[in-house]
Amino acid sequence: MIGPGRLVLVVGPSGAGKDTLIDLARAALRDDASVMFPRRVITRAASDEPHDTMDADAFENAERAGAFALTWEAHGLRYGIPAGIDGDIRAGRTVVCNVSRAIIAAARERYADVLVVLVSAPPDVLAARLAARARGSDGDLKLRLARSEGIGSLTADCVITNVGAPKAGAAALIAAIAAARSAPAARRSSASAS
């Protein structure tokens, strides 16, 4: 298993605000070389979501060549986390990634120390946020919302209810990252960003 650093997996339904909280945490921790925030690669055109873009054929070729540490498919798109995170984790750094809950088990098999942070919000908040961003590449809004219904059964090490000011949710994420760096033992916490 890859270690001794820690992999922080930020998961949650579409519209929960994962990217917003990660962006704010990245900005707050920009001078901390022990925390890395790699960009995902997605087979979707460039958008306001922070990611690198690759077409489906290039993604498949890159995956075969070992360019990704973790990959998954969701909403008709392919997603990947660059393989460079392995070197960061071997060097003892904390790596924070926005991923699908579907890859948590695979990540736990690959990495020695994984912390799962669930970012959530009530269904009406998710629906309003998804409708407001009106990103055509998001696909069917009802399907995205239906997929979020199963998130409640997920066992997470930290839960952030992201319903208030983004800075509050980001502070909760930064606290989870700091806890991940300071204590290797598994811990469960809950935070509300209201």
C-alpha angles and dihedrals in degrees: 000000000000117000174075091153123069133249114216110200113200109201136168144118124303109276096027091113101247095147092046092053092044091050091051092046091049091052092048092048098038092119094049107093091188092071121066129191108193119195118243121236113227133182090232132101117264114282141158088285110097106247143114117250129227130165119242096259094048090047092052091049092048091049091051089049092055097251093141133063092196132013136179143164125235136156090006093302134105120232131192140182111214117253089235089086089075091066091048092051092046087053090056098255127141113242119200118200137174104226143156118269086233091077099049093099092049091049091050089053093050103040129053096216121034127168118193116209114190115204110196144165135183116279094252091054091048091050093049093048094048092048091048095052091049094189108174092209089062089080123204111007093207092054092051091050092046090052090054092060093079094053092088092072092056116113108224132178091221130018122202116191099205105200104120136049112340090233090065092053091046090052089054090050092048089051090052091049091049091049089050091056096045103045127035095194118099114257136177124218139162128212133181120207097199 
